[in-house]
């Protein structure tokens, strides 16, 4: 079963490879996607990791861990709430 994990409060300098390496210590990582601002293309400081196994262990171990001087927030991703456009 694939688990989608939210990873927040990342330093803007973090790369997908760095995030992948952190999570691979706990299991198979299927994908890493760091989110960039649509207008500027600059990193927004959060992303998502998909894992097959070891997701619960990764969440427990990495939530609150230091990454580049910032305390990461790591939890299971929730579905995005739909927003109405005007």
N, C-alpha and C positions, 0 to 999 in steps of 0.2 A: 504494500500500500504506500503510495506516494504522499508525503506530508509537505505542505507549503508553509514555510517559516518566514515570519516578518523579522527583519533585522534593522533596528533603528538606532539613531544617534551615532552613526558612523562618522569618522573624520572625512572631510571632503576629499582627502588625498587617497582614500582606500580604493583598491582596485578589486575587480571581480576575482582575480587570481588569489589575492590575499584573503578574501572572505572564504573562497573555496578551500584553501589550505586550513583555515581555522575549523571548518565544519567537517572536513575529511577525517579528522582525528576521531570522529564519532560514527562514521558510516559512509556509505556510498552517496555522493552528491550528484544529482542529475543535472541541475542547472543553477546558475547564479545570475541574478538580474539586478543591477544597481540602477536606480531611477535618476534621470536627469531632468532638469527644468526644460519644458517645451520651448520656451522663448529664448533662453540664453544658452542652453546646452550644458550648463554647469551642474555638477552633482548636487542632489538634494539631501544627502546624508542618510538615506535609507534604501533598502532593497529587499529582495526575496530570494530564499534558497529552497530548492526542492530536493528532498532526500527520500530514499527508499526505506532504509532502516537506520536506527540510531537517532532519530529526530528528537525523541523525548530526552535522551541523554544530552544531546547537543544543546537543547533549550535550557535544561537545568544547569549545565556547566557554563554556558556562555552568557546567560542573562545576568547582567551586572558586571561582566568582565570588562577589563580595560582594553581599549583598542585605540592606539595613537593618542592617548591622554583623555579619551572620552569613554564614559560608561555606557556600554551597549545595552539596548533593550531588545530582548529576543523572546518571541512567543509564537504560538501557532497563528498563522494568518487567518483573519476572518474575511468573509466575503465583503466586497466593497459595497457600501450603501449607495443606492441610486439617488442621484441628485437631479432635480428638475431644472431645466434650462428655461430662461425667460425669453 
